[in-house]
Amino acid sequence: MSRTAWACALGAILLWALFATLVRLAGDAPPLLLTGVALCCGGLASIHRWREWRVPAAILGFGIASLFLYHACLVAAFRLAPIAEANLLNYLWPLLIVVLARRAVPLRRSQLAGCVIAFAGGALVIAPSAPTVTHLAGYALAVLAAFTWAAYSLAPARLPAYSSWATGGFCLGAGLLALAAHALFETPYRPSGTELAGMAAIGIGPLGLSFVLWDRAMRTGRAATIGSLSYLTPVLSTLALAVTGAVAAGSWWRLGPALLLVAAGVRLSR
């Protein structure tokens, strides 16, 4: 891949690694409210390029619907299930990207093996717990989020060309949709200043600039390589959760071997 694709993919991954921790630190705001405020802030992060938000209505609708569904499902999954395990299931999407991209680019065995090894690295950092019915609902939402993000990530290669900065318009539209859904379906909630700051941080980084970087990476890089590289995210995300006390200290020993597995998977899938 080009250096630009590597840099953009790694930048998005580093920002996403903070997502679960920031959601945890954002307080008890309802999922749709948190999603709406964060996505609106994500859209405003690229407001300086608003002229590049102009895209055909079909592309705008697809982008808004994809971002709304993905983040609403993921934030709800974090509320219903153990956050580390829901986070891992969400990271089925890199493997789904590789499998779903097979029609466009023939898949080598080494690429599939690389993705499986990288996923094993992500799985290693998770300590499973006994699931409850509520947990199972959260796990199902995390899997739905994974399918949604895989489809969204592969779309630019199949749609008419548009600027990566158009993701800012997608974010703002999805955020307004989430706020409307909050008003209709959730109990009114008045977030504190600290919670609003946390939502804004989520929006500007993991739900804002990261989308621009990811869109550029998917346009200029190889899906299989980026898919394997993306398994750095659950490893780094778990490290961030461990630092903030959301993961037991006994899980720290897994991080080193997990990083080695991810690195081996990326090497195989290049």
VOVEX-10054 format. One line per 4 residues: for each residue x, y, z of C-alpha. Coordinates in steps of 0.001 Angstrom, whole numbers, always signed. Each point is the difference from the previous one (the first is absolute). Layout:
% VOVEX-10054
X/Y/Z ~ ...
//
This chain:
% VOVEX-10054
+0/+0/+0 ~ +1022/+3643/-371 ~ +1339/+1942/+2959 ~ -3118/+2142/-106
-2247/-3047/+415 ~ +2105/-1297/+2904 ~ +31/+3394/+1734 ~ -3736/+562/-419
-898/-3516/+1177 ~ +2255/+249/+3066 ~ -1343/+3465/+840 ~ -3592/-1244/-81
+928/-3076/+2065 ~ +1668/+2076/+2720 ~ -3066/+2228/+275 ~ -2392/-2984/+83
+2061/-1604/+2753 ~ -1231/+2793/+2289 ~ -3692/-475/-841 ~ -1015/-2609/+2587
+1868/+1822/+2785 ~ -1576/+3343/-865 ~ -3481/-1600/-114 ~ +632/-1411/+3467
+1166/+3373/+1277 ~ -2914/+1862/-1600 ~ -2320/-933/+2870 ~ -3510/-1433/-144
-1348/+1874/-3003 ~ -2523/-2091/-2007 ~ +1546/-1675/-3097 ~ -1891/+2039/-2599
+751/+3302/+1755 ~ +3683/-846/+299 ~ +97/-1121/-3637 ~ -1795/+3142/-1198
+2131/+2527/+1850 ~ +3242/-1782/-894 ~ -835/-353/-3692 ~ -1068/+3648/-263
+3336/+1004/+1524 ~ +1695/-2355/-2449 ~ -1678/+1783/-2879 ~ +1016/+3407/+1318
+3640/-1188/+130 ~ +81/+231/-3797 ~ -2313/+2992/-425 ~ +2887/+1957/-1558
-350/-2268/-3063 ~ -3784/+218/-209 ~ +44/+677/-3728 ~ +1266/-3559/-497
-3031/-1405/+1812 ~ -2036/+302/-3196 ~ -723/-3505/-1259 ~ -2930/-1679/-1827
-3044/-577/+2206 ~ +371/-3806/-162 ~ +3589/+152/+1287 ~ -963/+2482/+2724
-2853/-2242/+1137 ~ +2216/-3078/+33 ~ +2708/+1761/+2003 ~ -2413/+1430/+2566
-1884/-3292/+457 ~ +3224/-2018/+313 ~ +1585/+2244/+2628 ~ -3229/+280/+1970
-629/-3752/+79 ~ +3597/-905/+761 ~ +489/+2356/+2921 ~ -3464/-418/+1484
+518/-3781/+51 ~ +3524/+246/+1384 ~ -758/+2456/+2802 ~ -3069/-2069/+974
+2165/-3148/-10 ~ +2447/+1706/+2380 ~ -2899/+789/+2314 ~ -1520/-3531/-59
+3059/-2277/+19 ~ +3503/+8/+1506 ~ +1718/+2746/-1938 ~ +3213/-1891/-798
-1825/-3039/-1406 ~ -2491/+2076/-1994 ~ +2975/+1929/-1350 ~ +1629/-3220/-1199
-3153/-1190/-1812 ~ -203/+3386/-1679 ~ +3480/-679/-1362 ~ -1242/-2826/-2124
-306/+2701/-2666 ~ +3610/-182/-1276 ~ -486/-3703/-770 ~ -3365/+797/-1589
+1683/+2649/-2161 ~ +2455/-2567/-1321 ~ -2720/-2587/-681 ~ -2471/+2447/-1557
+2713/+1575/-2162 ~ +773/-3381/-1562 ~ -2238/+640/-3015 ~ +1995/+3051/-996
+3503/-1272/+902 ~ +843/-3738/+54 ~ +792/-1064/+3568 ~ +3262/-1821/+596
+186/-2667/+2694 ~ +2755/+1942/+1721 ~ -2270/+3055/+254 ~ -2812/-1983/+1596
+2476/-1693/+2344 ~ +1442/+3385/+896 ~ -3424/+1346/+936 ~ -796/-3074/+2121
+3348/+275/+1836 ~ -506/+3725/+551 ~ -3507/-652/+1367 ~ +1500/-2576/+2376
+2270/+2772/+1238 ~ -2990/+2204/+697 ~ -1880/-2868/+1660 ~ +2927/-784/+2288
-397/+3227/+1951 ~ -3621/-743/+924 ~ -889/-1921/+3147 ~ -3473/-1503/-682
-2705/+112/+2664 ~ -3169/-2044/+452 ~ -2605/+1673/-2267 ~ -3488/+1034/+1087
-3010/+625/-2234 ~ +812/+3719/+49 ~ +3581/-765/-961 ~ -1158/-2096/-2944
-2052/+2924/-1306 ~ +3088/+2185/+255 ~ +2110/-2595/-1812 ~ -2572/-202/-2823
+79/+3791/-399 ~ +3819/-66/-108 ~ -85/-2566/-2823 ~ -2576/+2090/-1902
+2314/+2985/+415 ~ +2867/-2043/-1468 ~ -1980/-883/-3139 ~ -1110/+3619/-399
+3525/+1384/+214 ~ +1387/-2591/-2423 ~ -2638/+935/-2591 ~ +629/+3722/+523
+3784/-416/-313 ~ -239/-1841/-3325 ~ -2560/+2398/-1502 ~ +2422/+2680/-1331
+1453/-2494/-2484 ~ -3489/-686/-1397 ~ -1505/+3509/+68 ~ +678/+3064/-2181
+3042/+1943/+1207 ~ -500/+2531/+2799 ~ +2285/+1906/+2377 ~ +1098/-1653/+3236
-1071/+3209/+1736 ~ -3605/-843/-921 ~ +62/-2298/+3036 ~ -464/+3176/+2045
-3432/+411/-1565 ~ -750/-3658/+674 ~ +929/+519/+3658 ~ -2136/+3104/+431
-3010/-1607/-1686 ~ +340/-3178/+2054 ~ +409/+2039/+3167 ~ -3176/+1986/-615
-1832/-3259/-745 ~ +1255/-1489/+3270 ~ -1109/+3089/+1965 ~ -3464/-248/-1568
-153/-3690/+936 ~ +1068/+902/+3550 ~ -2866/+2479/+276 ~ -2480/-2637/-1209
+1179/-3170/+1747 ~ +2179/+812/+3009 ~ -687/+1605/+3354 ~ +1041/+3671/-10
+3457/+383/+1482 ~ +1970/+3101/+929 ~ +3726/-740/-302 ~ +2523/+1676/+2266
+2802/+2179/-1305 ~ +2449/-2870/+467 ~ -2228/-2353/-1989 ~ -380/+2550/-2800
+3778/+417/-109 ~ +397/-3760/-282 ~ -2536/-177/-2838 ~ +1770/+2840/-1809
+3337/-1808/+339 ~ -1580/-3156/-1451 ~ -1402/+2008/-2891 ~ +3090/+1954/-983
+2351/-3000/+81 ~ -1492/-3530/-230 ~ -3178/+1146/-1790 ~ +1332/+2909/-2020
+3519/+293/-1362 ~ +406/-3787/+114 ~ -2662/-414/-2722 ~ +1876/+2299/-2374
+3216/-1950/+583 ~ -1760/-3350/-382 ~ -1721/+994/-3225 ~ +3343/+995/-1527
+1657/-3207/+1207 ~ -2709/-2177/-1568 ~ +285/+1871/-3308 ~ +3783/-287/-288
+846/-3225/+1852 ~ -731/-3730/-169 ~ -3034/-1224/+1927 ~ +1702/-3189/+1249
+3028/+1834/+1404 ~ -2092/+2750/+1579 ~ -2379/-2611/+1414 ~ +2823/-1812/+1803
+1597/+3265/+1135 ~ -3338/+1007/+1522 ~ +359/-2708/+2642 ~ +2442/+2298/+1722
-3091/+1931/+1062 ~ -1455/-2509/+2509 ~ +3484/-588/+1425 ~ +687/+3718/+440
-3598/+552/+1109 ~ +379/-2650/+2697 ~ +3245/+1627/+1111 ~ -1842/+3316/+369
-2812/-1707/+1917 ~ +2534/-1701/+2277 ~ +1686/+3315/+762 ~ -3353/+1465/+1055
-926/-3048/+2093 ~ -2653/-1534/-2266 ~ +2035/-3175/-560 ~ +1440/-2160/+2770
+3712/+491/+610 ~ +465/-3743/-552 ~ -738/+531/-3689 ~ +3079/+2145/-580
+2248/-2995/-716 ~ -2054/-741/-3126 ~ +848/+3276/-1730 ~ +3534/-958/-1078
-938/-3327/-1659 ~ -3089/+1658/-1500 ~ +2117/+2667/-1684 ~ +2311/-2686/-1412
-2973/-1894/-1458 ~ -1399/+3152/-1574 ~ +3409/+853/-1476 ~ +313/-3529/-1421
-3493/+222/-1482 ~ +747/+3334/-1672 ~ +3239/-1419/-1424 ~ -1801/-2993/-1509
-2770/+2079/-1560 ~ +2270/+2527/-1776
//
